[in-house]
């Protein structure tokens, strides 16, 4: 495993972290398989684990807590998220901060997450949605300062709305946050425009999520792909998006380096960018852990391949009114 600095925090984190949404909120998850995969990840040098209170209503946090207890001799970095009180993903412009992340609500969530994780201090606390307009309300700044002073959290960050990397630049510039989590992959390259330069300037860590575009960049999707009725991917891969995703993935197939997979190429694309601190693919099976760890060991992609992959940027609609 290669390691990178996590912004201004001084942490050394493995380039490939562990995204734990799949084992808490996706259909087909199996706890035994999840625990084996988590153990395999630690063995391969993974030391950054990203979860959330909303992943399986705390189930993902509980799994991580057990892993940390079993490896108390190792430095494992834990990141979790406070769910929006109104349970709206993504957030909506114009909704007041108090309706989504009031002081009392955030503090209650911190207590719940600490109990689930079996810790007194959360490594990185993130808000699960974000609006830059909330910066004008000083209540959040006071809440974060209190949590830091009490030792309830070591660092504070944001998980930005999908396809809205610009809706976090002001927070980065404000000095409030230590990290931002953002969708970044071969298709979603827009964080490079404004967000990454701001993070670079202010020493803010970048967590790249959805590195495989929720599965399309594994190369396994087809026009006939289906999921159980209650699986959220039915909404994400609605017919129009599924068809376009399959078409665009097919355009990438000739570029996959010999002896590697499309998923490994996708991870290496992200890790070729030094602005990224850690990438957090979902790894519900041991074979996923091995494949992703091996991708990191391969190092950056060649410049000519990177140049070709940049031509596959896919800018999807997002409302930008601020």
N, C-alpha and C positions, 0 to 999 in steps of 0.2 A: 504494500500500500504506500502510495505517495501522500505526503501531508502538506497542508497549506496553513497560512495564518488566517485566523477568523477575524478579519477586520482589526479594530483597535483593541480587542479584548486580550490579545496575547495567547489565545488558545491555538493549539496545533491540532487540526482536525484532518481525518482521512479525506482524500478528495471525493471518495464515494461514501456517502452517508446512507442511512436507512430510512426510507419513507414508510410509515406504519399505517397509512390510511387503509390499505387493502386488507389488512388482517383485523381491522376493527369495523369497517363499514361496507365491504364488498361481499357479494354472494360468493360462495365457494371457499370461504376461509375455513381453515382447520387449525385448531389451537396446537395440536401436537406438531403438525407441520410448521406452524409459525415459530414455535419454540426452537425447533431444530434449525430453522433458517437463521434465527437470531443468534444462536450459538455459533453457527458456521460463520456468520458475519464477524463476530468478535474474534474468532480464530484467524480470520483473514485481515485483521487490523482495522476493521470498521469501528470508529469510536464516537460517531455523531448519529443520534437517533431522534427523528422528528415524529411527534405524535400530536394528539389533540384530544381535548375532553369530549368532543363530539364524535370521535371515531368509535362507534359501537357503544356510545353512552358511557365512556370511561374504560371500556374493555381493552382498548389498545394501550392506554396508560398502565393498566394493571399488568399486562404482559411485559411492558418495559420495566415496571417496578420489580418484577420477579427476576428479570435478567440482571438488573443492577445489583440486587441483593446477592445473586449468585457470583457476581464478579466485583465485589466490593474492593478488591485489591487493584482494580484497573481504573484508569481515568476515562470514564465514559461521559460524554456530554449529552445532556438531556434538553430537548426543546419541546415545549407543548404550547397549546393555544387556548385562549379564552373564546368560547363561542359567542356570537352576537346574541344579546338578550332577546331580541325580537325574532331570532332564528331566520334571518334573511341573508342568503348567500346569492349574489354579492350584495354589498351594502348599496343603499340608494342615496343619491345626492339630495340634501335638504332635510334628511332625518337627523334630529339632534343627537349629539353624542350621548346625552343622558338616557336616551331610549335604547341605546345599544351597549355602551360600556360605562355605566355609572360607577362611581367610586366603590360603593358598597357591593355592587354586583361583581366587579373585578376582584375585589378582595375575597368574596365568597368562593369564586371560581379558583382562586389561588389555593385556598384551603382544601378544596375538593381535590385538585390535581396533586397537591402535596400528599394527601392521604392515599390516593390511587398509586402514586409513584413510590410511596414509602420514604419520602425525603422531607427534610425541613427547609431546604433551599432548592428552588428550581433554577437550573442553569440558564435557560433562555425562555422567557415568557413572551409570547407573541399574541397580538390581536388577530382573530381569524378573518376579519374583513377590515377595510380601511377607507376613509375619506380624508383627503388632505385638508378639507374645510374644517375638520374637527380640531385643528391646531389652535384655532382662535379661542377655544374653550380651555382655560387653564386648569380645569379639574383633572384632566388626564396627566398633565405634567406633575401635578402635586401627588397624584396616586402613585405614579411610577417612582417618584423621589422617596415616598414613604416606604414602598416595598423594597427598594434598594437599601435604604438606611436600616430597616429592620432585619435585613438579611434573608428576606423571603425569596428574592430573585437575585441572580448575578448580572443578568443582562436583559435588555428589552428590545423587542423587534415587532415587525409587522408582516402579515401575510397579505399581499396585495391582490386585489380583484383580478380575475382572469382578463387578459387583453387590455389592462389598464396600467401598464408600468409607469406611465407619467403621473398617475394618481398616487404618488408616494415620494416624489422628488422633493417637495417642500418639507416633508417630514425628515428626510435625509439631511437637508440643508439646515434644519432647525437644531440639530444636535441631540434630539430626543432619543433617537433609535440607534442601536448597535448593529442591527441587521435588518435586511428586507428579504422576504421570500417571494419569488416571482416566477411565473411560467416562462421558461426559456428553453428552446430546443431548435432543431433545424427549421421548423416551420415558423415558430414564434421568436423572431430575432429582434423585435422592436425594443426590448430593454436596453439594447446597445445604444439607442439614439440619445436618450436623456438620463435614464436611471443609472446606468453603469458609470458614466463619467462623474455624476454627482457622488456616487458611493466611493469611487476612487479618490475624489478630492477630500471627502470627509472621513475616510477610514471606516466606512460602514461595510460590514460583511454581506455577501450575496449568497443566498441559498437558492439554487436552481431547482424548481419543482416541475413535475410533469415532463421529465426529460424525454419520455417516449410518447408524448402526446396521448396520454391515457391508453396506450396500447397500439396505436396505429403504426408507430415507428419501430415496432417489433417486426413488422412485415407480415404479420399473421392474419390481419383482417381481410375479409372478402366481402363482396356485396351481400352475401348470405349470412354474415355474422349476426348472431342473436344472443341475448342475455335473458336471465329470468325476469319476470314481469316487474319485480321490485328493485331491479338493479339500476343505479343512476346512469349507467352508460347508455341505456336506451334513450335517454334524453340528450346526452352529449352527442352520440352518434345517431341522431335522427337521420332519416333517409338521405336528405340532401347532403348533410355533412359526411355521412358514411361514404357516399358515392364519390364526393370530391376528395376525401382522405385517401381512399383506395387508389384513385387515379394519380394523386400526387406521390403516394408511396411507390407506385409502380415506376414512376419517373426516377426514383432514387435507386432502384435495384441495380442498374448497371454501374453505379458508383461504389458499391460495397467492396472494400478491399478483399482480395482472395484470402481465404482461410479465416475470415471473421464474419460476424453477423451484422445485420442492419442495426440491431439494438446497440451493439458495441460501437459501430460507427457513430450512432447518434450520441452516445455518452462521450466519446472522444471529441466530437464536435464541440460540446459544451466545455469539456475540460481543456480544450485548446485555448480558451479565453482566460487569461490570468485574472480578470475581474471577478470570476466565480470563485467563491471560497469552498463550496461543497455542493455536490449534486445529490439529490435524494430519490433515487428510483425506488419503486415498491419492489419488495423481494419476498414473496410468500413461499418460495420453494428454494431448496438448497442449490439447485442448478442455476437459479437466477442469481443467487449470491456469488457463485463461482464465476459466472459469465461476466457480471458487472465488475467484480474485483479484477478479473483478468483484463477487462477493457481499460481500467485505470493504469494497470501495469504496462500497457502498450504505449502509453505516452500520447502526446499531441498528434493530430493528423498532419500529413504533409501540406505545405502551403497551397499547392495546386489543387488538391482535393477540397480544402477549405474554401478556396475561391469558387469552385463549382457548386458546393453546397450552399453558399450564400445566395446563389441564383434561385434557390428553392424557398426563399422567404415567402410567407403567406400571411399577409396582413388582413386580419378579420375585423369586422366592424366593432367599434366600441364608442360609446357616447363621450365626446370630449367637449364639455361646455365651460370648463373653468380654465 
